[in-house]
Amino acid sequence: MDALLHSLVFYILAFIVLGSAAYTAFSANLVRAAFSLLFTFFGLAGLYIYLGADFVGISQVIIYVGGILVLLLFGVMFTTNVSGQGTEKQTLQMKWGILFLVVLFLLLIPIAFITPWSVMPDAGSKALESSVSPIGVGLLTKYLLPFEIASLLLLIALIGAVVIARGEPKVRAEAAKEDTSAL
């Protein structure tokens, strides 16, 4: 009974991920597709946590759902027409995409059945250990220097992006003076 429950939870999460991902890929309405991506990300986070990678699952929620998806939703909602009407070219591209997907799926089915999948012995009775502690200890001991170097590089990139976005005030002021003196 326990193995049946584990399989049922896995298949429900997998169905949520695959169904919402398919809706995201084939939806003509970008806003609905972006919201469907929300369910894909949450389903993936659930699968990660269910399979024992709790740090990756929580990171999935914080980074993808909390950051990237919200940014994507704002971008889509502010820049698109929500009517959802596609052109003939988009319809033709969708038909070719579906054909490619079906051919790819038919090629992958035999591979899935002939691959020797490794299974953890007695998976139901062994509780999976949390991965957060070893990752935290590793980041603060063995990998502290690379972690800090990466954070400094990201900080430098952020400062560079701000400088590029702002531009040089002196250059803009001189260009404005030249434009007004030419008139």
N, C-alpha and C positions, 0 to 999 in steps of 0.2 A: 504493500500500500504506500509506503514511504517513497519508493522509487517511482511509482505512478504519479504521486504528487509532485516530485521534483521534475519529472518529464513534462507534466502538465503546465507547471509554472514556466519552464523554459519555452515550450511551444507557444504559450500565450504571449510571452514577451517577444518571441521571434515573429509571430504573426503581426503584432502591433508595429514592430520595426519595419517589416517587409511591406505591409499594407500602407502605412503612412509614407514610406519612401517611394513606393510606386505611385501613390497619389501626388506626391511632390513632383515626381519626374514627369507625369503625364497630365497634370492639371493645366488648363488653359488660363486660369485665373491666378496671377502671381501672388496675390494676397493670401488666397486660400492655400496655395502651395507653400508659402512661407510659414503659415500657421500649422500646416501638416508636418513641416520639418520639426516643429516643436515636439510632436509626438514621437518622431523618429529619434531625436536626441534623448528624450526621457526614456524611451524603450531601450536604447543602447546603454544608458546609465544603469537601468535596471538589470540588464544582462551582465554588465561588468560587475555590479555588486553581487548578483546571484552567483557568478562564477568565481568570486573570491578576490576580485581586484577592486576593493572598496575605494582606494585612493584614486584610481583612474575613473571610477564611476562618479565620485563626488567632483572630481576635476571636470568631468564631462558636463555636469550640471552647472557648475560655477562659470566655466570658461565658455562653453558653446551655447548653453541656454541663456545664461546671465549676461553674456557679453556679445558674442558674435550674432546670435539669432535676434537679439533686440536691435542691434545695429542694422542688420539685414531687413528686419521688419520696418524700421523707420525709413530706410532707403527705398524700399519697395513702395511703401504707402505714400511717400512724398513725391515719387517720380513716375509712377505708372498710372495708366488709365485702367480703372477697375472693371471695365465692361466685360473683359474676358473674351472678346471676339478675335479669332485668329485669321490670318490671311491664307490664301491657297498654298503659298510657299511653306508656311508653318505646318499646314495639314499634311503636305507631301513629306516634309521632313519628319513629322511624327510617324507617318506610316513606315518610312525607311528605318526609323529608330526602333519601332516595335518589331519589324522584321529582323533587324540585327539582334535585338534582345531575345527573340524566340530561338534564332539559330545558336546564339551563345549559350542559352539555357539547355538546348538539346545536346550541345557538345559537352557541357559540364556535368550532366546527369550521369553518364557512364564513369566519369572520373570520380565522382562522389561515391559510387558503389564499389569501385575496384581499389580505392585507397585504403590501406590498412590503418584505421583510426585507433589511436591508443586510448584506452579507457582506464581511469583511476580505479584501482581495486577497492571495493567496498566503499564507494563514494558517499553513501548515505550515512554511515556511522561516524565517519571522520569529519570533525568540524574544521572548516578552513580558518587559517590564521589571518589576522589583519595584516595588510601590507603597509599601513601608515607608519608604524613605528620603525621598521627597517629603513624606509625611505627617508624619514626625518633624521634618524641617526646617521645615515650615509651622507645626507646633504650637510649636516653640521659637523662631521668629522673628516672622513676621507675625501669628500668632494667639495669641501668648503671653498677652496681657492678657485676652482673652475666656476662654481656657483656665483661667487662674488665678481669674478671677471665678466661673466655673462650679464650680471646685473649692471655693471658699469658700462658695458657696451650698449645695452639697451637704453641706459640713461643718456649716453652720448648721442645715440640715434634720435632719441626724443628731443633733446636740446637742438640738434641739427634740423629736425623737422620744424620746430618752432621758429628757428632763425630763418629758414627758407620760406616758411609761410608768411612771416611778418615782412620780410624784405628789409632793405636798408633805408632808414628814414632820411638820411642825408641825400641819398641818391634820388629819392622821390621828391624831396624838397627842391633840389637843384633842377630836376626835370620840370617841375611845375613852374619855377621861375623862368626857365628858358621858354616854355610854352607861352607864358603871359607876356614876355618881352618881345616875342616874335609878332604878337598881335599889335 
